[in-house]
């Protein structure tokens, strides 16, 4: 059975692609993006298999 690790990451609207690309290069898969505490911020949830 695969075991997963998770990360919660704040996303700034003006740098969303750069942040997502960086986490993706490190092997993280984007699961969901939800509104953050302010209008300019989102929160991304990532997962990847535990090593």
C-alpha positions in Angstrom: 0.0 0.0 0.0 1.3 3.5 -0.9 2.0 5.8 2.0 1.6 9.5 1.3 3.0 12.7 2.8 1.2 16.0 2.4 2.0 19.7 2.3 -0.1 22.8 2.6 1.4 25.8 0.8 0.2 29.5 0.6 0.0 30.7 -3.0 0.3 34.4 -3.9 -1.8 35.2 -6.9 1.0 37.0 -8.7 3.4 34.0 -8.4 1.1 31.0 -8.6 2.6 29.3 -11.6 6.2 29.7 -10.3 5.2 28.3 -6.9 3.3 25.3 -8.4 6.1 24.6 -10.9 8.7 24.5 -8.1 6.7 22.1 -5.9 6.0 19.9 -9.0 9.7 19.7 -9.8 10.2 18.3 -6.3 7.8 15.5 -7.0 4.6 17.0 -5.3 1.2 16.5 -7.0 -1.3 19.3 -6.6 -4.5 17.9 -5.0 -6.6 21.1 -4.4 -6.5 24.9 -4.3 -8.8 26.7 -1.9 -9.3 30.4 -1.0 -6.8 31.7 1.6 -7.2 34.2 4.4 -7.0 37.2 2.1 -8.2 38.0 -1.5 -4.6 37.9 -2.8 -3.8 34.5 -1.4 -4.8 30.9 -2.1 -3.8 27.7 -0.3 -2.6 24.7 -2.2 -2.6 21.1 -0.9 0.0 18.7 -2.3 0.8 15.0 -1.9 3.6 12.7 -2.9 4.5 9.1 -2.1 6.6 8.7 1.1 10.1 7.6 0.4 
